[in-house]
Amino acid sequence: DGAQVAAARRLLSITQRELAAAAGLTQVTIAKFETGGNMRPETVEAVREALLARGIVFTNGNEPGVKLRKVQPDEE
């Protein structure tokens, strides 16, 4: 959801504009997403993939959230 996207951006210290560029979207779309606007499934997937590629892990269950994946020594 939008709150998770905003939290993920904060963890990565990136702007809406930077996330938008990585996902092939506009900054306006990211802002709309983060404030709860309706998004097409392909838009949600583009944002998700852009965040996953940067090491974000989405957690679900009783306490949805995000965390930054630990980098393994062989990934550096």
ChimeraX commands (.cxc) that place a marker at each C-alpha (Angstrom):
marker #1 position 0.00,0.00,0.00 radius 0.5
marker #1 position 0.97,3.64,-0.21 radius 0.5
marker #1 position 2.24,3.85,3.36 radius 0.5
marker #1 position 4.62,0.96,2.69 radius 0.5
marker #1 position 5.92,2.67,-0.44 radius 0.5
marker #1 position 6.55,5.89,1.47 radius 0.5
marker #1 position 8.29,3.97,4.27 radius 0.5
marker #1 position 10.41,2.08,1.74 radius 0.5
marker #1 position 11.48,5.34,0.10 radius 0.5
marker #1 position 12.51,6.71,3.50 radius 0.5
marker #1 position 14.56,3.58,4.23 radius 0.5
marker #1 position 16.33,4.01,0.91 radius 0.5
marker #1 position 16.66,7.80,1.27 radius 0.5
marker #1 position 15.25,8.38,-2.21 radius 0.5
marker #1 position 12.76,10.97,-3.44 radius 0.5
marker #1 position 9.44,10.37,-5.13 radius 0.5
marker #1 position 11.06,11.59,-8.34 radius 0.5
marker #1 position 13.90,9.04,-8.02 radius 0.5
marker #1 position 11.48,6.18,-7.38 radius 0.5
marker #1 position 9.31,7.32,-10.28 radius 0.5
marker #1 position 12.31,7.29,-12.63 radius 0.5
marker #1 position 13.31,3.81,-11.47 radius 0.5
marker #1 position 9.77,2.52,-12.01 radius 0.5
marker #1 position 9.21,4.30,-15.33 radius 0.5
marker #1 position 6.45,6.45,-13.85 radius 0.5
marker #1 position 5.89,10.10,-12.96 radius 0.5
marker #1 position 6.43,11.75,-9.59 radius 0.5
marker #1 position 2.73,12.63,-9.57 radius 0.5
marker #1 position 1.85,8.92,-9.83 radius 0.5
marker #1 position 4.10,8.06,-6.88 radius 0.5
marker #1 position 2.58,10.88,-4.81 radius 0.5
marker #1 position -0.93,9.67,-5.67 radius 0.5
marker #1 position 0.02,6.08,-4.75 radius 0.5
marker #1 position 1.48,7.14,-1.40 radius 0.5
marker #1 position -1.68,9.06,-0.49 radius 0.5
marker #1 position -3.97,6.12,-1.20 radius 0.5
marker #1 position -5.00,6.77,-4.78 radius 0.5
marker #1 position -6.22,3.90,-6.94 radius 0.5
marker #1 position -3.42,2.39,-9.01 radius 0.5
marker #1 position -3.55,-0.01,-11.91 radius 0.5
marker #1 position -2.04,-3.42,-11.09 radius 0.5
marker #1 position 0.81,-2.85,-13.56 radius 0.5
marker #1 position 1.67,0.44,-11.82 radius 0.5
marker #1 position 1.76,-1.26,-8.42 radius 0.5
marker #1 position 3.98,-3.98,-9.86 radius 0.5
marker #1 position 6.39,-1.46,-11.41 radius 0.5
marker #1 position 6.81,0.29,-8.06 radius 0.5
marker #1 position 7.19,-3.01,-6.23 radius 0.5
marker #1 position 9.86,-4.25,-8.64 radius 0.5
marker #1 position 11.79,-0.97,-8.42 radius 0.5
marker #1 position 11.84,-1.20,-4.62 radius 0.5
marker #1 position 12.69,-4.91,-4.54 radius 0.5
marker #1 position 15.63,-4.25,-6.87 radius 0.5
marker #1 position 16.99,-1.79,-4.30 radius 0.5
marker #1 position 16.78,-4.29,-1.44 radius 0.5
marker #1 position 13.37,-3.59,0.04 radius 0.5
marker #1 position 11.51,-6.53,1.56 radius 0.5
marker #1 position 7.75,-6.21,2.05 radius 0.5
marker #1 position 6.49,-7.87,5.22 radius 0.5
marker #1 position 2.89,-8.92,5.59 radius 0.5
marker #1 position 0.75,-10.79,8.04 radius 0.5
marker #1 position -0.39,-9.19,11.29 radius 0.5
marker #1 position 1.99,-6.23,10.95 radius 0.5
marker #1 position 2.50,-5.16,7.32 radius 0.5
marker #1 position 5.62,-3.13,6.74 radius 0.5
marker #1 position 8.93,-2.90,4.94 radius 0.5
marker #1 position 12.53,-3.55,5.79 radius 0.5
marker #1 position 15.86,-3.27,4.03 radius 0.5
marker #1 position 17.38,-6.60,3.05 radius 0.5
marker #1 position 20.82,-7.26,4.46 radius 0.5
marker #1 position 23.46,-7.32,1.75 radius 0.5
marker #1 position 25.38,-10.56,1.62 radius 0.5
marker #1 position 29.20,-10.25,1.29 radius 0.5
marker #1 position 29.09,-11.84,-2.18 radius 0.5
marker #1 position 26.54,-9.23,-3.34 radius 0.5
marker #1 position 28.75,-6.19,-2.73 radius 0.5
marker link #1:1,2 radius 0.2
marker link #1:2,3 radius 0.2
marker link #1:3,4 radius 0.2
marker link #1:4,5 radius 0.2
marker link #1:5,6 radius 0.2
marker link #1:6,7 radius 0.2
marker link #1:7,8 radius 0.2
marker link #1:8,9 radius 0.2
marker link #1:9,10 radius 0.2
marker link #1:10,11 radius 0.2
marker link #1:11,12 radius 0.2
marker link #1:12,13 radius 0.2
marker link #1:13,14 radius 0.2
marker link #1:14,15 radius 0.2
marker link #1:15,16 radius 0.2
marker link #1:16,17 radius 0.2
marker link #1:17,18 radius 0.2
marker link #1:18,19 radius 0.2
marker link #1:19,20 radius 0.2
marker link #1:20,21 radius 0.2
marker link #1:21,22 radius 0.2
marker link #1:22,23 radius 0.2
marker link #1:23,24 radius 0.2
marker link #1:24,25 radius 0.2
marker link #1:25,26 radius 0.2
marker link #1:26,27 radius 0.2
marker link #1:27,28 radius 0.2
marker link #1:28,29 radius 0.2
marker link #1:29,30 radius 0.2
marker link #1:30,31 radius 0.2
marker link #1:31,32 radius 0.2
marker link #1:32,33 radius 0.2
marker link #1:33,34 radius 0.2
marker link #1:34,35 radius 0.2
marker link #1:35,36 radius 0.2
marker link #1:36,37 radius 0.2
marker link #1:37,38 radius 0.2
marker link #1:38,39 radius 0.2
marker link #1:39,40 radius 0.2
marker link #1:40,41 radius 0.2
marker link #1:41,42 radius 0.2
marker link #1:42,43 radius 0.2
marker link #1:43,44 radius 0.2
marker link #1:44,45 radius 0.2
marker link #1:45,46 radius 0.2
marker link #1:46,47 radius 0.2
marker link #1:47,48 radius 0.2
marker link #1:48,49 radius 0.2
marker link #1:49,50 radius 0.2
marker link #1:50,51 radius 0.2
marker link #1:51,52 radius 0.2
marker link #1:52,53 radius 0.2
marker link #1:53,54 radius 0.2
marker link #1:54,55 radius 0.2
marker link #1:55,56 radius 0.2
marker link #1:56,57 radius 0.2
marker link #1:57,58 radius 0.2
marker link #1:58,59 radius 0.2
marker link #1:59,60 radius 0.2
marker link #1:60,61 radius 0.2
marker link #1:61,62 radius 0.2
marker link #1:62,63 radius 0.2
marker link #1:63,64 radius 0.2
marker link #1:64,65 radius 0.2
marker link #1:65,66 radius 0.2
marker link #1:66,67 radius 0.2
marker link #1:67,68 radius 0.2
marker link #1:68,69 radius 0.2
marker link #1:69,70 radius 0.2
marker link #1:70,71 radius 0.2
marker link #1:71,72 radius 0.2
marker link #1:72,73 radius 0.2
marker link #1:73,74 radius 0.2
marker link #1:74,75 radius 0.2
marker link #1:75,76 radius 0.2
view
